[in-house]
Structure formats: C-alpha cells, structure tokens
Amino acid sequence: MTPEALSAVLLLAVGGVLRLAGDMVRRHAARATEEARARMLVDLVGHCGPDAVLVDRRSGGAVLTVRSGTAATQEAAARQQNRGEDHG
C-alpha cells in the first residue's frame, strides 16, 4: 500500500474514532443532565406538602411524574387494583 493510500485510510479511521468519541461524550452529558433534573424533582417534592404531585413535561413528549405521601400510595394501590381486574 502506498503511503498516500495509507494516510487516507488512517485519516478516515481517526475521523471515525473522533466522531464516536464525540457522540459518547454528548450521550453521557445528556444522561447526566437528565439524572440531575430527576434528582432535583425528587428533592423538590421533599419540600412540598404530603400530597404533592410534580410533573415534568418535555417538548419531545417525555413525562416524569414524582408523587409524595398519600398521592403515591393511592396511585400504587389503584395500579395494583387495575392489575387484579385485568387478570380476574
């Protein structure tokens, strides 16, 4: 293989590796941001009343709901009751 062809192949390989590394960094940053946002909501609901329900709606359609106290207990009981009706 000629040096020119080898340098072209090497350049393409390095470019591909750098692009993959950049994608991994962006994905990690997005995941870290989402985890921090979720922790913030959980911390915030800790400062709210006993029946607080916080909903974080995103433009992409994603929804994160955090419930505290009896609101969470009532929802879990309703979900369990619905499962029992589905199987019965």
C-alpha positions as CSV (number, residue, x, y, z in Angstrom):
1,M,0.0,0.0,0.0
2,T,1.3,3.4,-0.9
3,P,2.0,6.0,1.7
4,E,-0.8,8.2,0.3
5,A,-3.4,5.5,0.4
6,L,-2.3,4.5,3.9
7,S,-2.5,8.1,5.1
8,A,-6.0,8.4,3.6
9,V,-7.2,5.2,5.4
10,L,-5.6,6.3,8.6
11,L,-7.2,9.8,8.4
12,L,-10.6,8.2,7.8
13,A,-10.1,5.8,10.8
14,V,-9.0,8.7,13.1
15,G,-12.0,10.8,12.0
16,G,-14.4,7.9,12.7
17,V,-12.9,7.3,16.1
18,L,-13.1,11.0,17.0
19,R,-16.8,11.2,15.9
20,L,-17.7,8.1,18.0
21,A,-15.9,9.7,21.0
22,G,-17.8,12.9,20.5
23,D,-21.1,11.0,20.4
24,M,-20.2,9.2,23.6
25,V,-19.4,12.4,25.3
26,R,-22.7,14.0,24.2
27,R,-24.7,11.0,25.3
28,H,-23.0,10.9,28.7
29,A,-23.6,14.7,29.2
30,A,-27.3,14.3,28.3
31,R,-27.7,11.3,30.7
32,A,-26.0,13.2,33.5
33,T,-28.3,16.2,32.9
34,E,-31.4,14.1,33.0
35,E,-30.3,12.4,36.2
36,A,-29.6,15.7,37.8
37,R,-33.0,17.0,36.7
38,A,-34.8,13.9,38.1
39,R,-32.9,14.3,41.4
40,M,-33.9,17.9,41.6
41,L,-37.6,17.0,41.2
42,V,-37.3,14.4,43.9
43,D,-35.6,16.9,46.2
44,L,-38.2,19.5,45.4
45,V,-41.1,17.1,46.2
46,G,-39.5,16.5,49.6
47,H,-40.0,20.2,50.4
48,C,-43.6,20.2,49.3
49,G,-46.7,19.1,51.1
50,P,-47.7,15.4,51.8
51,D,-49.8,15.0,48.7
52,A,-47.6,16.8,46.2
53,V,-47.5,15.7,42.5
54,L,-44.8,17.3,40.3
55,V,-44.9,16.6,36.6
56,D,-42.1,17.5,34.2
57,R,-43.3,17.6,30.6
58,R,-40.8,17.8,27.8
59,S,-41.2,19.1,24.3
60,G,-40.3,15.6,22.9
61,G,-43.3,14.1,24.7
62,A,-41.4,12.6,27.7
63,V,-43.1,13.0,31.1
64,L,-41.6,12.4,34.5
65,T,-44.1,12.4,37.4
66,V,-43.0,12.4,41.1
67,R,-45.6,11.9,43.8
68,S,-45.2,12.1,47.6
69,G,-47.1,10.8,50.6
70,T,-50.6,9.6,50.1
71,A,-50.7,10.5,46.5
72,A,-48.0,7.9,45.7
73,T,-49.7,5.4,47.9
74,Q,-53.1,5.9,46.3
75,E,-51.7,5.6,42.8
76,A,-49.8,2.4,43.7
77,A,-53.0,0.9,45.2
78,A,-55.0,1.9,42.1
79,R,-52.4,0.4,39.8
80,Q,-52.4,-2.9,41.8
81,Q,-56.2,-3.0,41.8
82,N,-56.3,-2.5,38.0
83,R,-53.9,-5.4,37.5
84,G,-56.1,-7.6,39.6
85,E,-59.1,-6.7,37.5
86,D,-57.2,-7.4,34.3
87,H,-56.2,-10.9,35.4
88,G,-59.5,-11.7,37.1
